[in-house]
Amino acid sequence: MLTTQDVARLAGLARIELTPEELAHLAPQIDVIVESVAGVAEVMSLDIPPTSHAVPMTNVMRDDEPVRSPAIRDLLAADAPDFEDGQFRVPRILEEEA
């Protein structure tokens, strides 16, 4: 079982300041966590390969085929209220200084 001194040492390594009340409160909780991790280690089997997913993953993406992009003029005409020389045209918001 972890003692409050063990938890204080862990907190010091993690650079976490804990009061004596917090140490007393956390010691049993951290002990339960350590026991739970130990329980997982007991049921681990060496004949099961490590996996990143519980089910096999397959690539569901389409083939990468080049396609012709729409013309910039068509895109601007479809999305911009006003455009000029291939750029969005917006109202002036700042005055130029002389």
ChimeraX attribute file (.defattr): number of C-alpha atoms within 10 A of each C-alpha:
attribute: neighborCount
match mode: 1-to-1
recipient: residues
	/A:1	11
	/A:2	14
	/A:3	15
	/A:4	18
	/A:5	13
	/A:6	13
	/A:7	20
	/A:8	21
	/A:9	13
	/A:10	12
	/A:11	14
	/A:12	12
	/A:13	9
	/A:14	9
	/A:15	9
	/A:16	11
	/A:17	11
	/A:18	14
	/A:19	10
	/A:20	12
	/A:21	9
	/A:22	13
	/A:23	18
	/A:24	16
	/A:25	12
	/A:26	18
	/A:27	18
	/A:28	16
	/A:29	12
	/A:30	15
	/A:31	15
	/A:32	14
	/A:33	11
	/A:34	13
	/A:35	13
	/A:36	12
	/A:37	11
	/A:38	11
	/A:39	11
	/A:40	9
	/A:41	10
	/A:42	9
	/A:43	8
	/A:44	9
	/A:45	8
	/A:46	7
	/A:47	6
	/A:48	7
	/A:49	6
	/A:50	8
	/A:51	8
	/A:52	7
	/A:53	7
	/A:54	7
	/A:55	7
	/A:56	7
	/A:57	8
	/A:58	6
	/A:59	5
	/A:60	6
	/A:61	6
	/A:62	6
	/A:63	6
	/A:64	6
	/A:65	5
	/A:66	6
	/A:67	6
	/A:68	5
	/A:69	7
	/A:70	8
	/A:71	9
	/A:72	11
	/A:73	14
	/A:74	10
	/A:75	12
	/A:76	16
	/A:77	14
	/A:78	10
	/A:79	10
	/A:80	14
	/A:81	10
	/A:82	13
	/A:83	14
	/A:84	10
	/A:85	7
	/A:86	11
	/A:87	12
	/A:88	13
	/A:89	12
	/A:90	11
	/A:91	6
	/A:92	7
	/A:93	6
	/A:94	6
	/A:95	6
	/A:96	6
	/A:97	4
	/A:98	3
